[in-house]
Amino acid sequence: MGIGAYCSKFFKQMPLAFFISIEFLIGLIGGMSVPLLYFMFIYVSPMVLQIICLAIMFVIGLLTGMEVPLLTFINTDDDYKDNLSNVLSLDYLGGLIATLIFPFILLPFVGLFYSSLLFGIINICLGLWLNLVLIRKRNKTFYFGLMSLIVLLSFVASTGYLLKIWDEKIYKSPVVTNIQTPHQKIVITKRQEDIRLFLNRALQFSSLDEYRYHELLVHVPLSIHSNPKNILILGGGENLASREVLKHSTVNYIDVVDIDEEIFHLAQNDETLLKINQGAANNSKVNLIVDDAFSYLHNNLKLYDVIISDLPDPSNDGLARLYSKQFFMLIKKSLSKNGLFVTQSGEIYYSNNTFSCIKNTVDQVFNHVEVYQTHIPSFGNWGFTIASGEEIDVRNHKELPDQLKFLTDTVFHNSFIFPKDIALQETKINTIDNPVILSYFLDEWEKWRVDLGMN
């Protein structure tokens, strides 16, 4: 923007005409930026994508930096200072309104693709209006703006078709459900018998092997606990974890807390999910609670025998706090005297620092902590952390439910044995004010992409 402001002085002789041209260019380039980057994400390498992204940002910043100086050049009368104040006030006010509208209204309810095109169309319409009101003639600049508007409107009209093509390229399977909620993008794909759930384009489960994950997550703590009656599941809105909990006859009720009401609606009504969760979301023992996990625990007065954290990986600041020392302290407060807490802890080979950070942070809160793991074909070697205020006896556990597909006594005991090449690392402790786990996760994810040749 600074470079743009400097360059604007070379166009003092035609400030209004050039300003309108800039409005058209910002509208066209800005409006097309997201559609362009969406498709570049599929077809080019991460390095090329990053270069294209930076180039677009530079051009938009350059053009934006020219806007205010050009407007001030237009004002050559004695009220220059007042006009400058008015221009800057409107500029700052517009920036504030856009900053508030985008994250709270446009992104959750319209989506990034449509929002980009909408902002571009608004910019071009403003330029066309200025051209008609101030220049009052249909010159080449006017027709350029008109053509730019037609291009963006054409993209708006075909957005559904374009996104369908893009989704099928990204997910590599036919998309059967595609919903943008205020909290996340929910996508369900189906290819033959393989049904997959994606949240914000991150795979949550594959129906071909999800039982491996959920059986280890649920039945290890419930079979160690002597008499689990009251269960809390944090996340897991698709209700696959509650499906497993219901296999234990001692359980009286299950509270499932998820921030997104839409995932609960799908778990209760979508035929694809109903088949996988076996109707667990509609079971009378299951209470579906729409709330943020942190807020729920902060206000909670119940005591639970087992708390199961089935939350997404710490891929952003909001999720990183759900693996913080403060969050685990709230969990401890909500556990009964001999209660058990278990959390999914991510991939243990490529994300060893992230896995270790979770374990080390839980260690700061609970007296007794153990880790275990299993292989899930869709994800790799996946880790879990189990904790309690009392000693955890992993050698002795109750009889496992009969209808399990994967977990046996042998698998149970072997899950606590780690390969020699996977050892817990020393890490910093993850806290709300210092979310180090986010850095661990992002660094290791970038390493995954290089080592595994991922695009």
C-alpha positions as CSV (number, residue, x, y, z in Angstrom):
1,M,0.0,0.0,0.0
2,G,2.9,2.3,0.7
3,I,4.3,1.7,-2.8
4,G,0.9,2.4,-4.2
5,A,0.5,5.7,-2.3
6,Y,4.0,6.7,-3.6
7,C,3.1,5.8,-7.3
8,S,-0.1,7.8,-7.1
9,K,1.8,11.1,-7.5
10,F,2.5,10.2,-11.1
11,F,-1.2,10.4,-11.9
12,K,-2.0,13.8,-10.5
13,Q,-3.2,15.1,-13.8
14,M,-6.0,12.6,-14.1
15,P,-6.9,11.6,-10.5
16,L,-10.6,10.9,-11.0
17,A,-10.3,8.9,-14.2
18,F,-7.5,6.8,-12.8
19,F,-9.3,6.4,-9.5
20,I,-12.3,4.9,-11.3
21,S,-10.0,2.6,-13.3
22,I,-8.4,1.4,-10.0
23,E,-11.9,0.6,-8.6
24,F,-12.6,-1.6,-11.6
25,L,-9.2,-3.3,-11.4
26,I,-9.5,-4.0,-7.6
27,G,-13.0,-5.3,-8.2
28,L,-12.0,-7.6,-11.0
29,I,-8.7,-8.9,-9.4
30,G,-10.1,-9.1,-5.9
31,G,-13.3,-10.7,-7.0
32,M,-11.4,-13.3,-9.1
33,S,-8.7,-13.9,-6.5
34,V,-10.5,-16.6,-4.5
35,P,-11.9,-18.5,-7.5
36,L,-8.4,-18.4,-9.0
37,L,-6.6,-19.6,-5.8
38,Y,-9.2,-22.4,-5.3
39,F,-8.3,-23.9,-8.7
40,M,-4.6,-23.2,-8.4
41,F,-4.7,-25.2,-5.1
42,I,-5.6,-28.3,-7.2
43,Y,-3.3,-27.9,-10.1
44,V,0.0,-26.3,-8.9
45,S,2.6,-27.0,-6.3
46,P,2.4,-25.4,-2.8
47,M,5.4,-23.2,-3.7
48,V,3.8,-21.9,-6.9
49,L,0.5,-21.4,-5.1
50,Q,2.2,-19.3,-2.4
51,I,3.9,-17.2,-5.1
52,I,0.6,-16.6,-6.9
53,C,-1.1,-15.7,-3.6
54,L,1.7,-13.2,-2.7
55,A,1.5,-11.7,-6.2
56,I,-2.3,-11.1,-5.9
57,M,-1.9,-9.6,-2.5
58,F,0.9,-7.3,-3.7
59,V,-1.2,-6.1,-6.7
60,I,-4.4,-5.5,-4.6
61,G,-2.3,-3.7,-1.9
62,L,-0.6,-1.6,-4.6
63,L,-3.9,-0.5,-6.1
64,T,-5.6,0.0,-2.7
65,G,-2.7,2.3,-1.6
66,M,-3.4,4.6,-4.6
67,E,-7.0,5.2,-3.7
68,V,-6.9,7.8,-0.9
69,P,-4.1,9.9,-2.4
70,L,-5.9,10.1,-5.8
71,L,-9.1,11.2,-4.0
72,T,-7.1,14.0,-2.2
73,F,-5.7,15.1,-5.5
74,I,-9.2,15.7,-6.8
75,N,-9.8,18.2,-4.0
76,T,-8.0,21.3,-5.1
77,D,-10.2,23.9,-3.5
78,D,-9.8,25.9,-0.3
79,D,-11.6,23.2,1.7
80,Y,-8.8,20.7,1.1
81,K,-8.2,19.9,4.7
82,D,-11.9,19.3,5.4
83,N,-12.2,17.1,2.3
84,L,-9.1,15.1,3.3
85,S,-10.7,14.5,6.7
86,N,-13.9,13.3,5.1
87,V,-12.1,11.0,2.7
88,L,-10.1,9.4,5.4
89,S,-13.1,9.1,7.7
90,L,-15.1,7.3,5.0
91,D,-12.1,5.1,4.2
92,Y,-11.6,4.0,7.8
93,L,-15.4,3.6,8.4
94,G,-15.6,1.4,5.3
95,G,-12.7,-0.7,6.4
96,L,-14.4,-1.2,9.8
97,I,-17.7,-2.2,8.3
98,A,-16.1,-4.6,5.9
99,T,-13.9,-6.1,8.8
100,L,-17.1,-6.8,10.8
101,I,-19.3,-8.0,8.0
102,F,-16.8,-10.4,6.5
103,P,-16.2,-12.8,9.5
104,F,-19.6,-12.5,11.2
105,I,-22.0,-12.5,8.3
106,L,-20.4,-13.1,4.9
107,L,-18.0,-16.0,5.7
108,P,-20.4,-18.1,7.8
109,F,-23.5,-17.6,5.8
110,V,-22.3,-16.8,2.2
111,G,-18.9,-18.5,2.1
112,L,-15.5,-17.4,0.9
113,F,-16.1,-18.0,-2.8
114,Y,-19.3,-15.9,-3.0
115,S,-17.9,-13.2,-0.6
116,S,-14.9,-12.6,-2.9
117,L,-17.2,-12.1,-5.9
118,L,-19.6,-9.9,-3.9
119,F,-16.9,-7.5,-2.8
120,G,-15.6,-7.3,-6.3
121,I,-19.0,-6.5,-7.7
122,I,-19.5,-3.8,-5.1
123,N,-16.2,-2.1,-6.1
124,I,-17.1,-2.2,-9.8
125,C,-20.6,-0.8,-9.2
126,L,-19.1,2.0,-7.2
127,G,-16.7,2.8,-10.1
128,L,-19.6,2.7,-12.7
129,W,-21.7,5.0,-10.5
130,L,-18.8,7.5,-10.2
131,N,-18.2,7.4,-13.9
132,L,-21.8,8.2,-14.7
133,V,-22.2,10.9,-12.0
134,L,-18.8,12.7,-12.3
135,I,-17.5,12.1,-15.7
136,R,-20.9,11.7,-17.3
137,K,-19.9,9.8,-20.4
138,R,-19.5,6.3,-21.6
139,N,-15.8,6.1,-22.3
140,K,-13.4,3.2,-22.6
141,T,-13.0,3.1,-18.8
142,F,-16.8,2.7,-18.4
143,Y,-17.0,-0.2,-20.8
144,F,-14.0,-1.9,-19.1
145,G,-15.9,-1.7,-15.8
146,L,-19.0,-3.0,-17.5
147,M,-17.2,-6.0,-18.9
148,S,-15.6,-6.7,-15.5
149,L,-19.0,-6.6,-13.9
150,I,-20.3,-9.1,-16.5
151,V,-17.4,-11.4,-15.8
152,L,-18.0,-11.5,-12.1
153,L,-21.7,-11.9,-12.5
154,S,-21.1,-14.9,-14.8
155,F,-18.9,-16.4,-12.1
156,V,-21.7,-15.8,-9.5
157,A,-24.2,-17.6,-11.8
158,S,-21.9,-20.6,-12.3
159,T,-20.5,-20.8,-8.7
160,G,-22.5,-23.9,-7.8
161,Y,-21.2,-25.8,-10.8
162,L,-17.6,-24.5,-10.3
163,L,-17.6,-25.5,-6.6
164,K,-19.0,-28.9,-7.4
165,I,-16.0,-29.5,-9.8
166,W,-13.6,-28.2,-7.3
167,D,-15.0,-30.3,-4.4
168,E,-14.8,-33.5,-6.4
169,K,-11.2,-32.7,-7.3
170,I,-10.3,-31.9,-3.7
171,Y,-12.2,-34.8,-2.0
172,K,-11.6,-37.3,-4.8
173,S,-15.0,-38.8,-4.1
174,P,-18.6,-37.8,-4.9
175,V,-19.9,-35.2,-2.5
176,V,-23.2,-36.1,-1.0
177,T,-23.5,-33.4,1.7
178,N,-21.9,-29.9,1.5
179,I,-22.9,-27.4,4.2
180,Q,-21.3,-24.1,5.3
181,T,-22.3,-23.4,8.9
182,P,-21.3,-20.4,11.1
183,H,-18.6,-22.6,12.6
184,Q,-17.2,-24.8,9.8
185,K,-17.7,-26.4,6.4
186,I,-19.2,-29.9,6.7
187,V,-18.7,-32.2,3.7
188,I,-19.7,-35.9,3.5
189,T,-18.4,-38.0,0.6
190,K,-19.3,-41.5,-0.6
191,R,-17.4,-43.8,-2.9
192,Q,-18.9,-47.3,-2.8
193,E,-18.7,-48.4,0.8
194,D,-16.3,-45.6,1.9
195,I,-18.2,-42.7,3.6
196,R,-16.0,-39.9,4.8
197,L,-16.7,-36.8,6.9
198,F,-14.6,-33.6,6.4
199,L,-14.7,-30.6,8.7
200,N,-13.1,-27.5,7.1
201,R,-11.6,-29.9,4.5
202,A,-9.8,-32.0,7.2
203,L,-10.7,-35.7,7.2
204,Q,-12.5,-36.7,10.4
205,F,-13.2,-40.3,9.7
206,S,-13.6,-43.0,7.0
207,S,-16.3,-45.5,7.5
208,L,-13.9,-48.3,6.4
209,D,-11.7,-48.0,9.6
210,E,-13.3,-45.4,12.0
211,Y,-14.2,-48.2,14.4
212,R,-10.5,-48.7,15.1
213,Y,-10.2,-45.2,16.3
214,H,-13.5,-45.0,18.2
215,E,-13.1,-48.4,19.9
216,L,-9.7,-47.4,21.3
217,L,-10.9,-44.0,22.3
218,V,-14.0,-45.2,24.2
219,H,-13.5,-48.8,25.4
220,V,-10.1,-48.4,26.9
221,P,-11.3,-45.8,29.6
222,L,-14.7,-47.4,30.0
223,S,-13.3,-50.9,30.6
224,I,-10.6,-49.6,33.0
225,H,-13.2,-47.7,35.1
226,S,-14.9,-49.9,37.6
227,N,-18.4,-48.5,37.1
228,P,-18.9,-45.9,34.4
229,K,-22.3,-44.3,34.7
230,N,-22.1,-40.7,33.6
231,I,-20.2,-39.9,30.5
232,L,-19.2,-36.6,28.8
233,I,-18.1,-36.5,25.2
234,L,-16.5,-33.3,24.0
235,G,-16.8,-33.0,20.2
236,G,-17.9,-36.1,18.4
237,G,-21.1,-34.5,17.2
238,E,-21.5,-37.2,14.5
239,N,-22.1,-39.5,17.5
240,L,-19.8,-42.3,16.6
241,A,-18.2,-42.1,20.0
242,S,-21.6,-42.2,21.8
243,R,-22.4,-45.3,19.6
244,E,-19.5,-47.1,21.3
245,V,-20.4,-45.8,24.8
246,L,-23.9,-47.2,24.5
247,K,-22.4,-50.7,24.3
248,H,-21.7,-50.5,28.0
249,S,-24.8,-51.5,30.1
250,T,-23.6,-49.6,33.2
251,V,-24.0,-46.2,31.5
252,N,-27.0,-44.1,32.6
253,Y,-26.5,-41.0,30.4
254,I,-24.1,-39.5,27.9
255,D,-23.7,-35.7,27.4
256,V,-22.3,-34.9,24.0
257,V,-21.1,-31.3,23.7
258,D,-20.4,-29.9,20.2
259,I,-20.3,-26.2,19.1
260,D,-22.1,-26.8,15.8
261,E,-25.8,-27.5,15.9
262,E,-25.8,-28.6,12.2
263,I,-23.6,-31.7,12.9
264,F,-26.1,-32.8,15.5
265,H,-29.0,-32.3,13.0
266,L,-27.1,-34.5,10.5
267,A,-26.3,-37.1,13.1
268,Q,-30.0,-37.4,13.9
269,N,-31.5,-37.1,10.4
270,D,-28.9,-37.8,7.6
271,E,-29.3,-41.4,6.3
272,T,-25.6,-41.7,5.7
273,L,-24.6,-40.8,9.2
274,L,-27.5,-42.6,10.8
275,K,-26.3,-45.8,9.3
276,I,-22.8,-45.4,10.7
277,N,-23.8,-44.1,14.2
278,Q,-26.5,-46.7,14.4
279,G,-29.0,-44.1,15.7
280,A,-27.0,-43.2,18.7
281,A,-27.9,-39.5,18.4
282,N,-31.5,-40.4,18.8
283,N,-31.0,-42.7,21.8
284,S,-32.8,-41.6,25.0
285,K,-29.5,-41.9,27.0
286,V,-27.8,-39.4,24.8
287,N,-28.1,-35.6,25.5
288,L,-27.0,-33.3,22.7
289,I,-25.7,-30.0,24.0
290,V,-24.8,-27.2,21.6
291,D,-21.9,-25.3,23.3
292,D,-18.2,-24.6,23.1
293,A,-16.3,-27.3,25.0
294,F,-14.3,-24.7,27.0
295,S,-17.4,-22.7,27.9
296,Y,-19.4,-25.8,28.9
297,L,-16.7,-27.0,31.2
298,H,-16.3,-23.6,32.7
299,N,-20.0,-23.4,33.7
300,N,-20.5,-27.2,34.4
301,L,-21.5,-28.3,37.9
302,K,-21.9,-32.1,37.1
303,L,-19.3,-34.7,37.9
304,Y,-18.6,-37.4,35.2
305,D,-17.1,-40.8,35.6
306,V,-15.4,-40.6,32.2
307,I,-14.7,-37.6,30.0
308,I,-13.8,-38.3,26.4
309,S,-12.3,-35.5,24.3
310,D,-13.0,-36.3,20.6
311,L,-12.0,-32.8,19.4
312,P,-10.2,-31.9,16.1
313,D,-6.5,-31.5,15.9
314,P,-5.0,-28.2,17.2
315,S,-4.8,-26.6,13.8
316,N,-5.7,-23.1,14.8
317,D,-5.8,-20.8,17.9
318,G,-9.3,-21.7,18.8
319,L,-8.6,-25.5,18.8
320,A,-5.2,-25.1,20.4
321,R,-6.8,-23.8,23.6
322,L,-8.7,-27.1,23.8
323,Y,-5.4,-28.8,24.5
324,S,-4.2,-26.2,27.0
325,K,-3.3,-26.7,30.7
326,Q,-6.3,-24.5,31.6
327,F,-8.6,-26.7,29.6
328,F,-7.3,-29.9,31.2
329,M,-7.8,-28.2,34.7
330,L,-11.5,-27.6,33.9
331,I,-11.8,-31.3,32.9
332,K,-10.2,-32.4,36.2
333,K,-12.8,-30.2,38.0
334,S,-15.6,-32.0,36.2
335,L,-14.4,-35.6,37.0
336,S,-15.6,-37.7,39.9
337,K,-13.1,-38.9,42.5
338,N,-12.0,-42.0,40.5
339,G,-12.9,-40.5,37.1
340,L,-10.9,-41.0,33.9
341,F,-10.2,-38.6,31.2
342,V,-9.1,-39.5,27.6
343,T,-8.2,-37.4,24.7
344,Q,-7.3,-38.2,21.1
345,S,-3.7,-37.0,20.7
346,G,-3.0,-37.1,17.0
347,E,-0.6,-39.0,14.8
348,I,2.5,-40.1,16.7
349,Y,5.2,-40.6,14.1
350,Y,5.0,-37.5,11.9
351,S,3.4,-35.4,14.6
352,N,5.5,-36.6,17.5
353,N,6.1,-33.2,19.1
354,T,2.3,-32.4,19.0
355,F,1.5,-35.8,20.5
356,S,4.3,-35.3,23.2
357,C,3.1,-31.8,23.9
358,I,-0.4,-33.1,24.7
359,K,0.9,-35.7,27.0
360,N,3.3,-33.4,28.7
361,T,0.6,-30.8,29.3
362,V,-1.8,-33.3,30.7
363,D,1.0,-34.4,33.1
364,Q,0.9,-30.9,34.6
365,V,-2.6,-31.4,35.7
366,F,-3.1,-35.1,36.5
367,N,-1.1,-37.3,38.9
368,H,-1.4,-40.4,36.7
369,V,-1.1,-40.3,32.9
370,E,-0.6,-43.0,30.3
371,V,-0.4,-43.0,26.5
372,Y,-1.5,-45.6,24.0
373,Q,-1.8,-46.0,20.3
374,T,-3.2,-48.0,17.3
375,H,-2.8,-48.0,13.6
376,I,-5.6,-46.5,11.5
377,P,-5.1,-47.0,7.8
378,S,-6.7,-43.7,6.9
379,F,-4.6,-41.7,9.3
380,G,-1.5,-43.7,10.4
381,N,-0.4,-44.5,13.9
382,W,-2.8,-42.6,16.2
383,G,-2.2,-41.7,19.8
384,F,-4.4,-41.3,22.8
385,T,-3.7,-39.9,26.3
386,I,-5.6,-41.2,29.4
387,A,-5.3,-39.6,32.8
388,S,-6.8,-39.8,36.3
389,G,-6.2,-38.5,39.8
390,E,-5.8,-42.1,40.9
391,E,-3.5,-44.9,39.6
392,I,-4.5,-46.3,36.2
393,D,-4.2,-50.1,36.0
394,V,-4.0,-50.9,32.3
395,R,-3.2,-54.5,33.0
396,N,-6.6,-55.3,34.5
397,H,-9.8,-54.2,32.9
398,K,-13.4,-55.4,32.7
399,E,-14.5,-57.7,29.9
400,L,-14.9,-55.9,26.6
401,P,-18.3,-55.7,24.8
402,D,-18.9,-58.6,22.5
403,Q,-19.9,-56.6,19.3
404,L,-16.5,-54.9,18.7
405,K,-14.8,-55.2,15.3
406,F,-11.2,-54.6,16.2
407,L,-10.4,-54.2,19.9
408,T,-9.5,-57.4,21.8
409,D,-7.6,-58.1,25.0
410,T,-4.4,-58.5,23.1
411,V,-4.9,-55.3,21.1
412,F,-5.8,-53.5,24.3
413,H,-2.5,-54.5,26.1
414,N,-0.4,-54.0,23.0
415,S,-1.7,-50.5,22.4
416,F,0.3,-49.3,25.5
417,I,3.5,-50.6,23.9
418,F,5.2,-48.1,21.6
419,P,7.6,-48.9,18.8
420,K,11.3,-48.3,19.6
421,D,11.5,-45.5,17.0
422,I,8.7,-43.5,18.6
423,A,9.6,-41.9,21.9
424,L,8.0,-39.0,23.8
425,Q,9.9,-35.7,23.4
426,E,10.5,-32.9,25.8
427,T,8.3,-30.0,24.8
428,K,7.0,-26.8,26.2
429,I,3.6,-26.8,28.0
430,N,0.7,-25.6,26.0
431,T,-1.3,-22.8,27.7
432,I,-3.9,-20.3,26.5
433,D,-1.5,-17.4,26.5
434,N,1.3,-19.4,24.9
435,P,-0.3,-21.9,22.5
436,V,3.0,-23.7,21.5
437,I,1.1,-26.7,20.3
438,L,-0.1,-24.8,17.3
439,S,3.5,-24.2,16.2
440,Y,4.3,-27.8,16.7
441,F,1.3,-28.9,14.7
442,L,1.8,-26.5,11.8
443,D,5.6,-27.2,11.6
444,E,5.0,-30.9,11.5
445,W,2.2,-30.7,9.0
446,E,4.4,-28.8,6.7
447,K,7.1,-31.5,7.1
448,W,4.4,-34.2,6.3
449,R,3.7,-32.5,3.0
450,V,7.4,-32.5,2.0
451,D,8.2,-36.0,3.2
452,L,5.0,-37.6,1.8
453,G,5.0,-35.6,-1.4
454,M,1.6,-34.1,-0.6
455,N,0.2,-31.3,-2.8
